[in-house]
Amino acid sequence: MIVWINGTFGAGKTSTARELVGLLPDSTLFDPEFIGDALRVLLPRKRIDEVTDYQDLPSWRRLVVETAAAMLGELGGVLVVPMTLLRQGYRDEIFGGLAARRIPVRHVLLAPEETILRERIAGRQQQPADPRDGEWAYEHLPTYRQALGWLTADAHVIDNGAISPRETAERIAKAVRSDAARVCDIVQTPEPTRETVAAGVLLFDERDRVLLVDPTYKAGWEFPGGVVEPGEAPARAGIREVEEELGLTLDRVPGLLVVDWEPPRHPAFGGLRLLFDGGRLGESDIAALRLPGPELRQWRFVTEAEAADLLPPQRYERLRWALRARDRGHPHYLEAGHPAP
């Protein structure tokens, strides 16, 4: 199990984590900041200069998951992880990766009042210990405020403004033992061990906007759909996933729009990605849409231009060509999101 202690700079994560290790049996401290420090040494300076925060490095997020899994495999017990995560997409990627490895995460947010945070940051300025102290920490307060909506909904919140790190750790330990700090309700999608076939279904409203869904277990928006199971026809897999994800039963086999070969990019194996046309939904169909809490956070209808800001680049290219296939009446074959030369 992992107890992930979140909060912005000055919230008291590290001091609380050290106390918590002494309270939870068989627990070990794992600070992902050391991975960031290592990457600053291992990666070329040019690559480091391309990001403003090491969390923006895909390798950091991947190594956090792999290192946590390796430590638990070797030590067992509990990992106590003091680490700020203010971007929901990064939380999805990391917690989703841990869930795929069957590692439960209890997410705790330390949330003292902002006036107390500012006082703590000011105190740290007197004796700066690392580059996060001072102005850099102040600059992250607006990001923290913006993230509070999803953070407070996702985590067990503790206001530790008026209590010591020891008392904060005791409250966390009690919340873990009593299950008040619940295991994160995130779908456990097994990591693929080979190339996969995935089927997505495009659904439209009366204005021809396309429906996208926001998964809880990975970064970025997606099309309704999922991996085709062994022995399952891809179009039937799309129908099954639409019903499981949205509560919508399609009354016909959807037509094929796109076949896209996704090349392997370590650690992903790639495979075939198919998009089907599920047709237009009426007002009653849209009103009846529902979401499974552990898997999808929300859905929305978007224009092609709006989709560009929500979908990862290759997924967006897949959508672009699918919309053109729908207009022209014939499917497209793509490789990595583009027509084969």
Order of alpha helices (4+ residues) and beta strands (2+ residues): beta-alpha-beta-alpha-alpha-alpha-beta-alpha-beta-alpha-alpha-alpha-beta-alpha-beta-beta-beta-alpha-beta-beta-alpha-beta-alpha-alpha-beta-beta
